[in-house]
């Protein structure tokens, strides 16, 4: 299956990373709540970090090694990686020949809308061997230069949820309608106001719940706190600005951080590398395309 993966996944834009001599990251243009990348690395790639999105991907070449849920995992070509939101992990190449993979980052809110009021599926293994799951992922992960339309995304997410539920260690728990409504209202408000400081009183006013009850319901629905949710939205906005070539000092202010040092600390905690390194990896891919 790995030969077929190489053939399918490296058509078009993906070929840039294969030909590049240096490590690089290619980021696709995607709808809100979804991000697709292709990456090539030698050695360690990411320090320990956590983000509030699912990270679901396919190893294309080499051995992908990472720490997750207290154990070291290894993913071979054709295997699927599933990382739950807000769980610590790192990553890199497990052999000297280097590593190529594609990854999909999904905000839980996109997935919850098609789960019918139950909690997010938790896949403990981290690495799966499932040809059907892999084929579903590759339908969205390659080629990266193609934009995903709404009808495709809806069908893809439905298939993805079926695959995750099949591998989840336990049945999904129902989320009370009141809790889901409050969490969704808070999520939408935080998304719309991510560039400024949001007070707890504002969320209490729009949800009708006190800050402690809302925090419990929000975490149950989205696997993270309201505070981390809004920080991650700022960081995702910052990554888009990095890809557009804006200066880091300007990005820090525009994305809503107090200063550049604060921005750098939060970026590394969320993505396992500094924004400067992320920028250089993105720029290498752009230079290879020129």
Phi, psi and omega in degrees: 000333183297325178296319178294322176301313180301319182294314184287314192283341184254019171286150173064229186302324183301336182295338181301315183290327179296320184277339184290140180281335184257167172298148180201163176228131173250127180247132182273164174272117189227160176292164181303138178090358183223139177218133178240136177224158164239139183223150173229130182219151165241137180072204181289136181251311185233135170286171177304132181200172176209145178225165187267018176249155164295146170239112186231121186209183182229129172282131184256326183205141179085194179242124178265121183243135180203154175265134185201128179053044173080009181220156175270128182248156178225129179242129180259166180307131181093348178273153183258137176252133177229115178246125182286149178305141173067021175257132180298139176198161172231200179179156177175184180276135182271352179222168182289343181285351177091183190217138170228136179205164172237142185225144176245126177252123185236128173290136180305329182300325178295324185278324182295329181297340180247013181264352177070036174083024176241166184288164180293138178293138181248116180256106188284329188299324180084321179233128184233147170250104187204102183299322180293315177300315180300317180296321177300314180298315182294338177296335178256333186271352179208138354280148186289337183286347179276128176286147182264122180276168187298319182295319178296314182300318180298314180291320179299314181297322178298316178293321180297317179297322178297318179294317179295317180297325180295329183258357180293145184285340181210159181298147179292144179267139178291145176255127182302143184300319180296318180295316180296318180298315181296316180296320180293320178297316179296318179302312182296320181294316180295322179297317181290335185241028186293340182277359180225170178286122178257129181272152178301324180298328178295316180291323177297322182292321184275338182258338183079010180243152174288164189298330183282317176295319179297319180299318178297314182293322181296316180294322179297324182277317191244003176062025176201171181271160175303322180296311180294328178300312183289326176298318180293325177296322177295319181292323177294321175298320179296321180296324177295321179291325176299316179298331179277356175087017180285150179296144185298321180297321179290320179300317182305316181287314183295329182277353174101015179267154186292324177198180184292324179297318178298317178300313182297316180299313182293322179298313182293323178296326184272328189238357174079010175204164179285157176298331177295318178292319177302316180299317181295324179292320177295317182293327177298318179296320179295320179294323179294331181280338185290000000 
